[in-house]
């Protein structure tokens, strides 16, 4: 759903698919064109949502059941949308979000076995009319993604990092989520674009830019970029 002259791009996929890397690459490419960019993530992004991030990813909410976990994700998303995403879009900013509503559809809906009606109702309240203009789904076999995620965590820490709430689940669950993302893309091909995440980082980045650029021109960012090209790139980051 278009809001102002901003553009909302969400990134989805399994663990280790490379979402953070590709968000950073796209932000840099757009900033070089003079486009104002905001990078954010879920769960989190806004102060209220960040307060819930640790609770959700640590598994502290597991004991209360998947239904309560879904409600907490929705509460975090609502705060994220109203305090950060919507104002940014109204101001003409391009918002790049690491996970959004499709992750809830997959993680709490498909593999959490929650009723579709319940997930749809939560989503409607949480997003309040703010949905991505484009969703990039980075597709990768679960075994490959989990191996990448573990290698990344180990490289970032002096001691091997413990997997988070979702990384420690069975590989069959991760493969089921992969298929669920592909099913979402098949049902909404205008919004969702599937990209093979086994390609090189450069090839993936170029494929994403190919999908984003026409949408930018429709929002009038082509002219804005030309005017700003001689100036300093404007990029913000929220984590």
N, C-alpha and C positions, 0 to 999 in steps of 0.2 A: 504494500500500500504506500503510495507516494505521499510524503509529508514535506511541505515546503519545497526547496530545491535540493534538499539533501538526498543521499543515496544510502540505503541500508543493505549491506552485504553480510550474510552470516556464513560461517564455515562449519561444516559437520563432517563426521567420520569417526572411525574407531580409534582406540588408543594407539599412539605412535604414527598416525597417518600424516603428520607434518603440518597440521593446521597453524601452529604458532609461527613456523618458519615461513609459510606462504603468506600469512597476514603481514608479517614484517616486510617481505619482498614487495607485496602489492602496495603497502603504505609508502615505501620508499619510491616506487615507480610513480605513484600519483603525486607525491610531494614534489618530485622533480618537475612535474607539469604545473606546479603551483596550486594544486588542489588541496584544500584543508581536509585533513584526515584525523579521525579519532579511532584509536585501537582500544578494544575492551574485551571482556570475557565473561563467561558464565560457568558456574555460579560466581557472582561477584560483579565487579565493575563500578558499583556505587557504594557509598559507605554502609548503607543498610544491608545490601546484598553481600558485601565482603564479610560482615559480621556473621553471616550464615554459612559462608564458604567452608570454613574449617569444620564446622559441625557436620556438614554434608559429606565432605570428602574424607574426613577421618573415620566415618562410620558411626559417629556418636548417636546419630538419629536412627540407626538400624533397629535398635531395640523397640522403637515405637511403631515399627511397621512401614511397609512401602507406601501406604496411603498418606501417612503423616509426612514421610520424606517428600512425596510429590507436592504436598501442600507447602512445605518449606521452600522447595524449588520455585513454586509459583509466587510465593511471597517475595523471594529474592528477585525474581524476574520483574514483578510489578514495580518494585522500588527502582530497579535498574532502568526500566523503560521510562518511568515518569520523571526521574531526577537527572538522567543522563542522556539516554538515546533520543527521546522525543525532542528535547530542547536543541540537541545537536542537529537533528534533521531539519528542524524549523529554521535554524541559522544557516542552512546550506552546506553543512559538513557531511563528508562521506564517512559513515560509521562502519567499521570492520569488526565483527563480533565473533569470538571464538566460542561456538555453541550458542544455540538459542532454542526456540520452541520444538524443533524437530528432535533434539536430544531427549526432551521429556517424553515425546511421543514414543521414542524407541526404548529408552532406559526404564522409565516408570510404566509406560504403556505396554509395549510388546513383551519385554523380558521381565517386567514387574507384574505382568498379568492383571493390571488394573483395567477396569471397564473403559472402553473407548468414550462413552458418554461422560464419564468422570474426568478423563484427561481433556476432552474437548471443552468442558465447562471451566476447568481450571485455566486452560490456555486462553479462553475468551476473556476472562477477568484479568489475567496477568498481562497480556499484550495490549489490551484495550485499544484495538485497532492498529497497532504498530506491528507490521509484519515485514519480513525482508523483501526487498525488490529482487534480490538474487541470493540463492543459497548454493554455495559451492560444496559438493560432497566429494571428499577425497577418499577414494575406494582402495582398500588394501586388504589382502588376506589377513585374518586375525593373528595367525602365528607370526607373520612378518611384523605386524604392528606392535605386538606385545614384546617381541625381541628388541625392536627399536626403542620402545618406551623404557625397557629395563636398562639398555645400554646408555640412554640419555640420562636416566636417574643416577646410574653408577658414575658416569663421567662428571656429573655436577656436584657430587658429594665426596667427601673424604672417605666415607664408609658407604657401602651399598645402601640405597634408600629403600625403605619399606614401600611396597606397592600401595596405592591409595584404595579407597573403598571399591572402586570399579575395576582397577587393574588386576586385583587378586581373584577375580571370578574365573570360572571354568572357560576354557577356550571355546567350547560349544556355545556358551552364552554370547561370547564376543562375535562368533560367526553368525549367530541368529540376529544380532544387532546390525551386522554388516548388511545382511539381506533386507532387514527392515528399512535401512536408509535407502537402499536401492528401490524398494517398493514405494517409498515416499516420492522418490524422484520420478518413477514411472507414472505415478498418479498425478504429478504436478510438474510436467516437463518444461513449462514456460518459466517457472521460478527456479527449479532445481537443475543444476548441471553437474553431471558426474565426471570426475577426472581420475584417470588411473594414477594412483599415488606411487606406483612402482617405477615411474619414469624419473628422469633426473630432475633435480630441483629447478634448474633453468627451464626445462620443457614444461613443467607444471606451472611455473610462474607465468610463462608466455601464454599458456592456454587460458589461465584465469584472466589475464589482462584482456585477452580477446573477447571474453564474455562481458567484462566490466566496461570497456571503452564505449561501446554503443549506448549503454545506459547513461553514461556520463554526458554524452553529447545530447541525449534527449532532455537531460536536466539543465542544459545550458552551460555545463562545465567546460566545454571545449573553448568557448570564448573567454571564460574566466581564466582558464589555464594559459591562454595566449597572452593575456594581459599581465599575468603574474610571473611568466616564465623567466623574466630577468631578475625577479626578486628572490627572497629566501624562502625555501619550502616551509610550509606550515603543517607540522605534525604534532599531535598530542597523543599521550598514552595514558591509559587508566588501567592500573593493576592493583 
